[in-house]
Amino acid sequence: LALGEPAELKVAAASVSAEGAGADVCLPAPGLQTGTLQHISLPVGNQSRGLLVYIPRSRGLARLPLLVAFHGFHTNPWYFGKLAGLVHYAESHRYILALPFGTSATMPSPFCCPEGYDEQACAACPDARCADIKRPCCWNTGSSTPFTLRMRQVDDVAMAKTIVRDLNIGACVDGSRAFAVGFSMGSMMAHRLACEAA
């Protein structure tokens, strides 16, 4: 698990010809590792948005599908990933996993974690104690979004499109096989993407 300041994804994947195979293969950008959940950031408009990315060890050399997984209202990407076993499934079914961070609608919380938790403590937290009732991290799901005035300024649809575009370039994602899933409010975000970005 890569902790600390998230790395910014700015480098492209390498496309090379497989000797004797006659087919193009794709290698992830040098800053991205396989078999580890990494915290990276992507520029989206005038904001920097964080996400956890998992590229399976079993990836091979071809472009892989992408699953963007949105956490629930009071939780964070680590908790949702553990709750649903997403890293295990990404490895066993060979897809790239992206777990973006929502935006704190009340008090600043860059990792969607309870007050007093740093990134390492939040990532290690095994259960619902990692949920934060006071500082919920939400998604701009449209008109039903709580804290609408503040959240209206956050473009989560653009963020999801940026994830697909940048991971297509940097992590060898097959952009034609990008999917979204969510838990609780995260499922509302996945529904919005189905309506506006499919």
One Martini backbone bead per residue (centre of mass of N, CA, C, O) as a GRO file, in nm:
protein
  198
    1LEU     BB    1   0.093   0.038   0.027
    2ALA     BB    2   0.065   0.365  -0.071
    3LEU     BB    3   0.189   0.630   0.116
    4GLY     BB    4   0.110   0.958   0.132
    5GLU     BB    5   0.176   1.126  -0.122
    6PRO     BB    6   0.030   1.148  -0.407
    7ALA     BB    7   0.068   1.052  -0.714
    8GLU     BB    8   0.107   1.185  -1.027
    9LEU     BB    9  -0.045   1.126  -1.334
   10LYS     BB   10   0.190   1.188  -1.627
   11VAL     BB   11   0.233   0.914  -1.766
   12ALA     BB   12   0.283   0.691  -2.015
   13ALA     BB   13   0.238   0.427  -2.172
   14ALA     BB   14   0.377   0.136  -2.320
   15SER     BB   15   0.410   0.057  -2.661
   16VAL     BB   16   0.476  -0.270  -2.784
   17SER     BB   17   0.624  -0.522  -2.958
   18ALA     BB   18   0.580  -0.850  -2.983
   19GLU     BB   19   0.788  -1.090  -3.025
   20GLY     BB   20   0.636  -1.294  -3.268
   21ALA     BB   21   0.327  -1.188  -3.229
   22GLY     BB   22   0.227  -0.917  -3.384
   23ALA     BB   23   0.153  -0.748  -3.121
   24ASP     BB   24   0.029  -0.525  -2.911
   25VAL     BB   25   0.153  -0.394  -2.608
   26CYS     BB   26   0.106  -0.306  -2.253
   27LEU     BB   27   0.261  -0.075  -2.025
   28PRO     BB   28   0.275   0.067  -1.749
   29ALA     BB   29   0.359   0.321  -1.597
   30PRO     BB   30   0.631   0.357  -1.392
   31GLY     BB   31   0.453   0.463  -1.131
   32LEU     BB   32   0.304   0.187  -1.170
   33GLN     BB   33   0.194  -0.084  -0.986
   34THR     BB   34   0.170  -0.413  -0.919
   35GLY     BB   35  -0.010  -0.551  -0.647
   36THR     BB   36  -0.103  -0.250  -0.552
   37LEU     BB   37  -0.238   0.000  -0.353
   38GLN     BB   38  -0.265   0.319  -0.495
   39HIS     BB   39  -0.203   0.663  -0.444
   40ILE     BB   40  -0.351   0.903  -0.654
   41SER     BB   41  -0.352   1.187  -0.883
   42LEU     BB   42  -0.587   1.405  -1.057
   43PRO     BB   43  -0.662   1.637  -1.286
   44VAL     BB   44  -0.971   1.838  -1.231
   45GLY     BB   45  -0.953   2.102  -1.349
   46ASN     BB   46  -0.888   2.290  -1.044
   47GLN     BB   47  -0.838   1.998  -0.934
   48SER     BB   48  -0.736   1.742  -0.704
   49ARG     BB   49  -0.783   1.391  -0.739
   50GLY     BB   50  -0.834   1.108  -0.554
   51LEU     BB   51  -0.700   0.762  -0.578
   52LEU     BB   52  -0.730   0.420  -0.600
   53VAL     BB   53  -0.502   0.174  -0.744
   54TYR     BB   54  -0.540  -0.149  -0.920
   55ILE     BB   55  -0.298  -0.376  -1.053
   56PRO     BB   56  -0.267  -0.674  -1.157
   57ARG     BB   57  -0.035  -0.922  -1.161
   58SER     BB   58  -0.214  -1.084  -1.395
   59ARG     BB   59  -0.225  -0.883  -1.654
   60GLY     BB   60  -0.012  -0.886  -1.854
   61LEU     BB   61  -0.014  -0.707  -2.192
   62ALA     BB   62  -0.296  -0.616  -2.197
   63ARG     BB   63  -0.577  -0.461  -2.202
   64LEU     BB   64  -0.799  -0.363  -1.943
   65PRO     BB   65  -1.043  -0.343  -1.754
   66LEU     BB   66  -1.264  -0.110  -1.573
   67LEU     BB   67  -1.326  -0.028  -1.222
   68VAL     BB   68  -1.542   0.206  -1.075
   69ALA     BB   69  -1.551   0.273  -0.716
   70PHE     BB   70  -1.807   0.398  -0.501
   71HIS     BB   71  -1.845   0.517  -0.211
   72GLY     BB   72  -1.995   0.603   0.064
   73PHE     BB   73  -2.091   0.873   0.252
   74HIS     BB   74  -1.923   0.767   0.539
   75THR     BB   75  -1.683   0.672   0.368
   76ASN     BB   76  -1.419   0.489   0.195
   77PRO     BB   77  -1.217   0.320  -0.018
   78TRP     BB   78  -1.104   0.113   0.181
   79TYR     BB   79  -1.369   0.010   0.299
   80PHE     BB   80  -1.507  -0.076   0.034
   81GLY     BB   81  -1.288  -0.268  -0.063
   82LYS     BB   82  -1.319  -0.463   0.182
   83LEU     BB   83  -1.625  -0.518   0.187
   84ALA     BB   84  -1.616  -0.625  -0.139
   85GLY     BB   85  -1.339  -0.747  -0.241
   86LEU     BB   86  -1.201  -0.590  -0.491
   87VAL     BB   87  -0.905  -0.682  -0.513
   88HIS     BB   88  -0.954  -0.981  -0.544
   89TYR     BB   89  -1.127  -0.954  -0.806
   90ALA     BB   90  -0.918  -0.807  -0.979
   91GLU     BB   91  -0.717  -1.039  -0.975
   92SER     BB   92  -0.904  -1.290  -1.061
   93HIS     BB   93  -1.041  -1.106  -1.322
   94ARG     BB   94  -0.862  -0.895  -1.463
   95TYR     BB   95  -0.877  -0.584  -1.338
   96ILE     BB   96  -0.901  -0.248  -1.304
   97LEU     BB   97  -0.890  -0.043  -1.007
   98ALA     BB   98  -1.102   0.234  -0.899
   99LEU     BB   99  -1.093   0.450  -0.591
  100PRO     BB  100  -1.246   0.718  -0.522
  101PHE     BB  101  -1.270   1.029  -0.372
  102GLY     BB  102  -1.458   1.215  -0.215
  103THR     BB  103  -1.627   1.502  -0.085
  104SER     BB  104  -1.618   1.721   0.160
  105ALA     BB  105  -1.910   1.895   0.285
  106THR     BB  106  -1.774   2.023   0.548
  107MET     BB  107  -1.506   1.907   0.660
  108PRO     BB  108  -1.196   1.858   0.610
  109SER     BB  109  -1.112   1.537   0.420
  110PRO     BB  110  -0.885   1.395   0.215
  111PHE     BB  111  -0.965   1.069   0.310
  112CYS     BB  112  -1.240   1.009   0.444
  113CYS     BB  113  -1.173   1.047   0.759
  114PRO     BB  114  -1.146   1.056   1.069
  115GLU     BB  115  -1.064   1.231   1.315
  116GLY     BB  116  -0.714   1.159   1.366
  117TYR     BB  117  -0.671   1.029   1.091
  118ASP     BB  118  -0.458   0.897   0.892
  119GLU     BB  119  -0.390   0.726   0.617
  120GLN     BB  120  -0.280   0.471   0.757
  121ALA     BB  121  -0.512   0.429   0.963
  122CYS     BB  122  -0.740   0.416   0.756
  123ALA     BB  123  -0.633   0.176   0.583
  124ALA     BB  124  -0.625  -0.025   0.849
  125CYS     BB  125  -0.918  -0.011   0.890
  126PRO     BB  126  -1.161  -0.283   0.918
  127ASP     BB  127  -1.419  -0.090   0.971
  128ALA     BB  128  -1.681   0.133   1.063
  129ARG     BB  129  -1.480   0.324   1.222
  130CYS     BB  130  -1.407   0.481   0.944
  131ALA     BB  131  -1.645   0.631   0.973
  132ASP     BB  132  -1.791   0.973   0.918
  133ILE     BB  133  -2.040   1.167   1.047
  134LYS     BB  134  -1.913   1.467   1.045
  135ARG     BB  135  -1.732   1.392   0.759
  136PRO     BB  136  -1.866   1.361   0.485
  137CYS     BB  137  -1.834   1.186   0.178
  138CYS     BB  138  -1.928   1.294  -0.142
  139TRP     BB  139  -2.149   1.315  -0.421
  140ASN     BB  140  -2.247   1.441  -0.735
  141THR     BB  141  -2.581   1.329  -0.808
  142GLY     BB  142  -2.735   1.595  -0.814
  143SER     BB  143  -3.036   1.700  -0.687
  144SER     BB  144  -2.992   1.486  -0.428
  145THR     BB  145  -2.769   1.638  -0.305
  146PRO     BB  146  -2.617   1.708  -0.042
  147PHE     BB  147  -2.500   2.008  -0.001
  148THR     BB  148  -2.554   2.154  -0.279
  149LEU     BB  149  -2.393   2.419  -0.297
  150ARG     BB  150  -2.110   2.289  -0.268
  151MET     BB  151  -2.139   2.034  -0.466
  152ARG     BB  152  -2.193   2.187  -0.738
  153GLN     BB  153  -1.869   2.243  -0.774
  154VAL     BB  154  -1.859   1.933  -0.825
  155ASP     BB  155  -1.721   1.717  -1.091
  156ASP     BB  156  -1.776   1.378  -1.105
  157VAL     BB  157  -1.804   1.319  -1.404
  158ALA     BB  158  -1.530   1.434  -1.491
  159MET     BB  159  -1.367   1.250  -1.311
  160ALA     BB  160  -1.449   0.979  -1.440
  161LYS     BB  161  -1.345   1.051  -1.724
  162THR     BB  162  -1.050   1.097  -1.634
  163ILE     BB  163  -0.993   0.817  -1.534
  164VAL     BB  164  -1.032   0.673  -1.802
  165ARG     BB  165  -0.833   0.837  -1.971
  166ASP     BB  166  -0.570   0.815  -1.788
  167LEU     BB  167  -0.575   0.497  -1.760
  168ASN     BB  168  -0.554   0.442  -2.059
  169ILE     BB  169  -0.267   0.565  -2.072
  170GLY     BB  170  -0.118   0.467  -1.783
  171ALA     BB  171  -0.274   0.150  -1.734
  172CYS     BB  172  -0.404  -0.009  -1.975
  173VAL     BB  173  -0.688   0.064  -2.051
  174ASP     BB  174  -1.003  -0.032  -2.173
  175GLY     BB  175  -1.229   0.211  -2.258
  176SER     BB  176  -1.464   0.003  -2.364
  177ARG     BB  177  -1.424  -0.135  -2.048
  178ALA     BB  178  -1.605   0.060  -1.852
  179PHE     BB  179  -1.701   0.060  -1.504
  180ALA     BB  180  -1.964   0.094  -1.250
  181VAL     BB  181  -1.972   0.118  -0.887
  182GLY     BB  182  -2.174   0.115  -0.575
  183PHE     BB  183  -2.227   0.246  -0.240
  184SER     BB  184  -2.499   0.383  -0.195
  185MET     BB  185  -2.416   0.683  -0.294
  186GLY     BB  186  -2.233   0.548  -0.508
  187SER     BB  187  -2.475   0.435  -0.675
  188MET     BB  188  -2.577   0.714  -0.761
  189MET     BB  189  -2.324   0.780  -0.925
  190ALA     BB  190  -2.341   0.543  -1.122
  191HIS     BB  191  -2.616   0.630  -1.234
  192ARG     BB  192  -2.529   0.902  -1.346
  193LEU     BB  193  -2.324   0.786  -1.548
  194ALA     BB  194  -2.529   0.622  -1.714
  195CYS     BB  195  -2.677   0.891  -1.809
  196GLU     BB  196  -2.399   1.092  -1.885
  197ALA     BB  197  -2.136   0.870  -1.977
  198ALA     BB  198  -2.218   0.618  -2.177
   0.00000   0.00000   0.00000
